Amino acid sequence: MGKIHGGPYRDGSVDIRVGGRYAQLLYNDDHPDKLRVEDLDIEELARCQLKDKNGKFTGRPPRLLPREIVDAFRNEHYKRINAELEQSLSAQVKTMIEIAGNKRADPGVRLKAAIYVYERFMGKTPDKLNITAESKVQDLVDDILYEVDEKRQTAIEKEIEDTREELDRAPKRRTPAQRMQARRRT
């Protein structure tokens, strides 16, 4: 793109001069010479750089591009790549099936092809299984406590309260200074 003109404004923005195809890319949608991202070739999208009027990449790639344009380049690039993959997918699967069924092929290659086809359509078997028992145990305890009738619940609450009182009456932990004094006495 062009050179930065003038200094930054108070809001941090700067003036940038652009020309050629970059200017066309930035035109309003109703402008007759508007260049759309869909009009660019796959290489321009991948590099986020436009070719010159001769169809070649010249100069350095632009240092500054609006975020919206970069996002539009990437979205269009991914869209085109995915479309190409979808078109070739059925041919690739047929090839893998042929390899898996070919008796003359190496058994290791046949096995890999069969596994690939199976995992592609039936889903891959997970490599790791994460099981968390903590939440299940807590759910079970909660279910038991909530299902206890009111008489038993009040008995449980009374028992909990008695235990708390008993703990309160238990001797408190001594500080290091108190322990030192106790040792001197003995």
C-alpha positions in Angstrom: 0.0 0.0 0.0 1.0 3.6 -0.1 2.8 5.7 2.4 1.4 6.8 5.7 0.6 10.5 5.3 0.8 12.9 8.2 1.0 12.0 11.8 -1.4 10.1 13.9 -4.6 11.8 15.0 -5.6 12.1 18.6 -7.8 9.0 18.4 -4.8 7.0 17.2 -5.9 6.8 13.5 -3.6 7.7 10.6 -4.1 8.7 7.0 -3.1 6.0 4.5 -2.9 6.5 0.7 -3.7 3.5 -1.4 -3.9 3.0 -5.1 -4.5 0.5 -7.8 -6.4 -2.7 -6.9 -6.2 -2.0 -3.2 -8.1 1.2 -3.7 -10.7 -0.8 -5.8 -11.0 -3.3 -2.9 -11.8 -0.4 -0.5 -14.4 1.3 -2.8 -18.1 1.4 -1.7 -20.2 -1.5 -2.8 -22.1 0.6 -5.3 -19.0 1.9 -7.1 -18.7 0.5 -10.7 -15.0 -0.4 -10.3 -15.4 -2.1 -6.9 -13.1 -5.2 -6.5 -14.8 -7.9 -4.5 -12.9 -10.5 -2.5 -14.7 -13.2 -4.5 -13.0 -11.8 -7.6 -9.5 -12.6 -6.3 -7.6 -15.8 -7.0 -6.7 -18.3 -4.4 -3.0 -17.2 -4.2 -4.0 -13.6 -3.5 -6.3 -14.7 -0.7 -3.6 -17.0 0.8 -1.0 -14.3 0.8 -3.3 -11.3 1.7 -1.5 -9.5 -1.1 -2.9 -8.4 -4.5 -1.2 -8.9 -7.8 -0.4 -5.9 -10.0 -2.0 -5.1 -13.3 0.3 -7.6 -15.0 -0.9 -10.5 -12.8 2.3 -10.7 -10.8 3.2 -10.1 -7.1 5.5 -7.1 -7.1 7.0 -5.3 -4.1 6.5 -6.1 -0.5 3.1 -7.2 0.9 1.2 -4.3 2.6 2.1 -3.5 6.1 -1.4 -2.3 7.0 -4.7 -3.8 6.0 -8.1 -3.2 7.6 -9.1 -6.1 9.8 -12.3 -6.5 7.8 -10.4 -7.1 4.6 -8.0 -9.6 6.2 -11.0 -11.5 7.7 -12.7 -11.4 4.3 -9.6 -12.8 2.6 -9.3 -15.6 5.1 -13.0 -16.5 5.1 -13.0 -16.7 1.3 -9.8 -18.7 1.2 -11.2 -21.3 3.7 -14.5 -21.4 1.8 -12.7 -22.2 -1.5 -10.4 -24.8 0.1 -13.3 -26.6 1.8 -15.2 -26.6 -1.5 -12.3 -28.3 -3.3 -12.0 -30.8 -0.5 -15.7 -31.7 -0.7 -15.5 -32.2 -4.4 -12.6 -34.6 -4.2 -13.8 -36.4 -1.0 -15.8 -39.1 -2.8 -13.0 -39.9 -5.1 -10.6 -40.2 -2.1 -12.9 -42.4 -0.2 -13.3 -44.7 -3.3 -9.5 -44.9 -3.5 -9.2 -45.8 0.2 -11.9 -48.5 -0.2 -10.1 -49.9 -3.3 -6.8 -50.1 -1.4 -8.5 -51.8 1.6 -10.0 -54.4 -0.7 -7.0 -55.0 -2.8 -5.6 -58.5 -2.0 -2.2 -57.7 -3.6 -1.6 -54.6 -1.6 0.6 -54.6 1.5 -1.5 -55.8 4.5 -0.3 -52.8 6.6 -1.4 -50.4 4.0 -4.8 -52.2 3.6 -5.3 -52.1 7.3 -4.6 -48.3 7.5 -7.0 -47.7 4.6 -9.7 -49.7 6.2 -9.2 -48.0 9.6 -9.3 -44.6 7.9 -12.5 -45.3 6.0 -14.1 -46.7 9.1 -13.1 -43.8 11.4 -14.2 -41.3 8.7 -17.7 -42.6 8.6 -18.3 -44.2 12.0 -16.3 -41.8 14.1 -13.0 -42.2 15.7 -12.6 -44.2 18.9 -11.4 -41.8 21.6 -7.8 -42.1 22.6 -8.5 -40.9 26.2 -11.4 -41.2 28.4 -11.8 -38.7 31.2 -14.0 -39.9 34.0 -14.7 -37.6 36.9 -16.1 -39.5 39.9 -16.1 -36.5 42.2 -19.2 -34.9 40.8 -21.1 -38.2 40.6 -20.3 -39.0 44.2 -21.5 -35.6 45.3 -24.7 -36.0 43.2 -25.3 -39.3 44.9 -24.8 -37.8 48.4 -27.1 -34.9 47.6 -29.8 -37.3 46.3 -29.6 -39.4 49.6 -29.7 -36.3 51.8 -32.7 -34.9 49.9 -34.7 -38.1 50.0 -34.4 -38.4 53.8 -37.8 -37.7 55.5 -38.1 -34.7 57.8 -37.9 -36.7 61.1 -34.6 -38.4 60.1 -33.3 -35.1 58.6 -33.9 -33.3 61.9 -32.0 -36.2 63.7 -29.2 -35.8 61.2 -29.1 -32.1 61.7 -29.1 -32.6 65.5 -26.2 -35.0 65.2 -24.3 -32.5 63.1 -24.9 -29.8 65.7 -23.8 -32.0 68.5 -20.6 -32.8 66.6 -19.9 -29.1 66.1 -20.4 -28.4 69.8 -18.0 -31.3 70.7 -15.4 -29.9 68.3 -15.8 -26.5 69.9 -15.1 -27.9 73.3 -12.0 -29.8 72.2 -8.7 -28.3 73.2 -7.5 -25.7 70.7 -4.2 -26.0 68.9 -1.5 -24.4 70.9 0.8 -21.8 69.4 4.6 -22.5 69.2 5.1 -20.2 72.3 2.6 -22.2 74.3 4.2 -25.5 73.3 7.6 -24.1 74.4 6.2 -23.1 77.8 4.7 -26.6 78.2 8.1 -28.2 77.5 9.8 -26.0 80.1 7.3 -27.0 82.8 8.0 -30.7 82.3 
